[in-house]
Amino acid sequence: MAYDSTEAYIKHHLTNAQMCMTDDGIGFNYACKEAGFWVWHIDTLAVSIFLGLVFLFIFRSVAKSATSGVPGKMQAFVELIYDFVDDNVKSTFHGKSALIAPLSLTIFVWVLLMNLMDLVPVDVLPTIAGLVGQYGFGMDPAKVYFKFVPTTDLNLTFALALGVFILILFYSLKMKGIGGFTKELTMQPFGHPAFIPVNFILETVTLLARPLSLALRLFGNLYASELIFILIATIGYFQLPLHFMWAVFHILVLPLQAFIFMMLTIVYLSLASEDH
């Protein structure tokens, strides 16, 4: 696929495949510029849902075939991940909930799988998508987009963080009640009634900063990583050594970002579950 310039190449690889409803029916990509709020990033949805199903399939298959004897490699690997997440939950979450451990496991593995898509060479899947669009639907391949790292999409990271935020509110109201939660927002850090407006502003900012920081931290790290991979790809035949070094570095970074997202979720839900 030929591009007019390096700028066009970078822009193409950082653009999501969009679907929306227009006055003329279903629209794609450029037709969605005037669509307003409701625009679907179908590449993000497709890849994230696919990876979620892969996670469920693998872990369910291992659970159904698990043996108490000498475990196979896959069972040992899954048990290692499970024990790792379970130990972190037990050491961090001080409340009682049957939801936190499976939630943490799901977050860690799902986010990790989405992050690992960053190691796929940047031209492979967009080129395949362009060929499918060209020969299957008669489209210009330069106008066929496929951004295949879901966590480089701010919509997805905010959706994950919003789910965590809803759970924070749920556990806060469940453990403290409406009165206790209201008191938490209005009577700390300063315990005098005269400081209620100040307390409310400070605590509201703190509360809203939690999902905001979750979403932006994951998005920022993965977006910057993908952008560097794309920039490396623009230098032509000399890209392989740099691509290899950056990929090796990211073998450590990508699991770390999934771990941070999981741990902050556990910490926030633990704080919300405190009944005092």
Secondary structure, DSSP 4 states (H G I P E B T S, - for coil): ---SSHHHHHHHHTPPPEEEEETTEEEEGGGGGGS-S-EEEHHHHHHHHHHHHHHHHHHHHHHHT--SSS--HHHHHHHHHHHHHHHHHHHH--S--SSHHHHHHHHHHHHHHHHHGGGS-TTHHHHHHHHHHHHHH---GGG------GGG-HHHHHHHHHHHHHHHHHHHHHHHHHHHHHHHHHSSS--SGGGHHHHHHHHHHHHHHHHHHHHHHHHHHHHHHHHHHHHHHTTGGGHHHHHHHHHHHHHHHHHHHHHHHHHHHHHHHHHHH---
